Each structure stands twice: as structure tokens, then as C-alpha cells.
Amino acid sequence: MEAVTEVGVTTKSKTSKLQEAVLGLQHVLAMYSGGILVPLLIGTALHFSPQQMAYLISADIFMTGIGTLLQLKSTRLTGIAMPVVLGSAIQSVTPLINIGSTLGIGAMYGATISAGLFVFLIAGLFARLREYFPPVVTGSLITVIGFALIPVGIQNLGGGDVAAKSFGSAANLSVGVFTMAVIILVSLLAKGFTKAISILLGIILGTMFAGLLGMVSLAPVTQASWFHLPTPFFLGTPTFHSSAIVTMIIIALTSMIESTGVYFALADLTGRKLTNNDMAKGYRAEGLAVMLSGLFNTFPYSTFSQNVGVVRLSGVKSKAPIYYAAGILLLIGLLPKFGALATIIPTSVLGGAMVILFGTIGVQGTTILRKVDFAKERNLMIAAISIGAGIGVTVYPQIFQHLPELVRLVIENAVVVTSVLAVFLNIVLPGREKETGDE
């Protein structure tokens, strides 16, 4: 007997509360490495103390839970009410390091708060630009969001640190391939709930296999504290500098473009027709989450594309598992020992899962492109050029090394290159068909 989920998609049977909680854990594990990567990179570059790093990671995870809840619950102003998970925006790493090293830590948070406010205020206007995002644009963007992340997954599968002697070792490769094999076999052979948690099972069994090879240490768990409460201005009081604010506003715009692609990908998966008002509420929720991240001394958030792959693979398209995911993130953020459990997962295990996850996102983009009439040369040119440029920038970002730093911060991002080219070509090439949305 079929049951209708919150987003209007039918499923063969309802999931139990326990199953929804396990699915939520799967969402957390899919985004966790990416979620803590940003604070790890920035904190290390700015020479944060161990105490500061411990706070930074715990607070960051806690606030991602808050930000995710803001998206899940639709209010008059905020919340897109789809299975969306927020996490730290990777494109903010380099600019925040530059701001923190030149203007001080407070300037990072002042610029972050300002960027969040900017997103909140322009959300309605940005949503009205949806006519510039027909399937040929969104399909191209989502394809690149997925496939451009594949190198990250491959790097992690090899061990993460390319300069390390152990990178690409037999142990790392065997663990990564074993994780992939588990996910593939469970996805193909299992049914129902077991099939829905294929990623989680792959990560758990992959970690156990790595443990047998001596690649897992429980030291981070034993050394972590039991409780830590996020505190406003714990690391520094925000200061406001125009150059830093402009930089982070540009980065925020790139996050909005990426989030637009994720919204459309989830809408395509769940069969939901997004309106301008839905989009605006999604952007406002992100803007509010970014403002809160600055207040609590963490870093800007955006909608995570990794979790689109989880939704697609699991086949569970309701919001219920994401509520559990948000709760788990809040718990991890308050109880560092629980958060440390996720850190013992070897990088190669996460890499194996990432390759499959990111690949499914790319395939989701190609399924959207199937709706496009490529008999029209304009559509062929839009997809070919924007996807080709996006993948090219992923492989050789050095092509922009002689441009001003502020420009490079933006256009070295494959998602930005693809979205800008796709939107631009869609506007200037003749024969555009206008996309409309409800207010």
C-alpha cells in the first residue's frame, strides 16, 4: 500500500522512527567530513590552539544542525521545507584565511555576518531570477556539482594527503574499494530499508575493515570532552571592514547559485514544483544561518550537494530523516565525544562513499538534461560550454593564476564558472524560452 510523503511523492511503505533515525545518521556521515573540513583548514592555517580548534569544530557542527532546522521548517519568511542539509561552504576557505591573516579573526566574523544579512535581504529579488534557470542551465549546473567533486572523493580514497608517502597505498585503496563494493552490493541486492542505508553500511563495514588493518585509532574519542556549549563571540568579537565584507558577499552569491542547483535537483527528485516564494524562503534561511555562524564564531553555510546523492540512493524523499540528522548534529555539537566517533572513520572509507555519492549527483544532472531539446543548437552550446568549462576549471584552476586575487577567489570555483556561463549563454543566445514561477 502506498503512502504519500510530505513532498507529495509516493513510497511503497512508511519508514519507522528508528529507520528514519538511521537514515538521518547516514545523512550526517555523508556530510560530516565536508562539514568539519572548513573549520579544520581555516583553524590550521590561522594557527588556532587545540582549545580553539575543539570549540570551532563542535560549534560548527552544532550550528549546522540549527541551520538545517531553519530550512526544514517553513515559516512566513524562511525555510524551503525539503530534505536539505546545511554545511560549511568550502568556497569560503581561501577568502576567510586571507581575511583572518591580514585583518584579524574578528574581521572574518564581521564579514560573515554582513554576507548573511545581504543574502537575507536580497533573497526575494534573487528568487525572481528563476527564469534564467531552465532545465538546460540547472541540469548543467547539477552535473558539474557532482562530477567536479569526484576528484575530492578520489583524493580521499587515496588517503587524503597527496604529499604523504602513504597516499595511494594498497591499504588505502583496498579499504576505499571495499567500502564502494559494500555500497554497490547492498544497493543492487538488498531491498527496502537495508537498501536505503547502503552508504551507512558501507562506511561502518569499511571502518571495521580498516580497523583490522590497524588504520583506526580510538584516541580522539578518549581525549575528547563530554560537553561543550557554543558561546557567542567565543573566539573574537566581530569587526567590520569593507574589503572583507565585499569579498564575503561575492562568496555568498556563489553559494546561492550552488544552492539553487541543489534546490532544483531535490525538486526534481521529489516531484515538487518550486515557486519564487519557496526559493526566497530557502535563501533567507541560509542567510540567517550564515549570520548565526558569524555570531557563534563558525563559518558560512550553504546547502550541501552531497546529501542529494543520499536522497537519490536511499529513495526516501521525506523530511523526517533530515530532522533526525539535525538532531544528531546538535547532539554531536554539544557532546564532543560523540563527534569524535565520526572522526575515527578513515579518509579512504569516506572517499569510497564520496565517489559513489558525487557520481549519483552528476547522474541526477544528466537526467534533468534528458528533458532538454538538444536538437536546438543553443541548448547544445549552453550545456557543452558550461559543463566543459566547469570540469576544466576543476582540473586546472591555475589557468586564472595571473588574475587579481579577488577575481580568482570567485572564478576558480567550478560551480560558479558553470552557472555564470550557463546563465549568460541562456540570456544572450537567441531563442530563449522564458521560465516562470509562482509568486
Helices and strands as residue ranges (DSSP letters): E 3-4, E 10-11, H 17-45, H 50-72, E 86-88, G 90-92, H 93-103, H 105-127, G 128-132, H 135-147, H 150-157, H 170-189, H 192-196, H 198-212, H 219-223, H 242-270, H 276-295, E 301-303, H 306-314, H 320-334, H 336-343, H 347-369, H 377-395, G 397-400, H 405-411, H 414-428
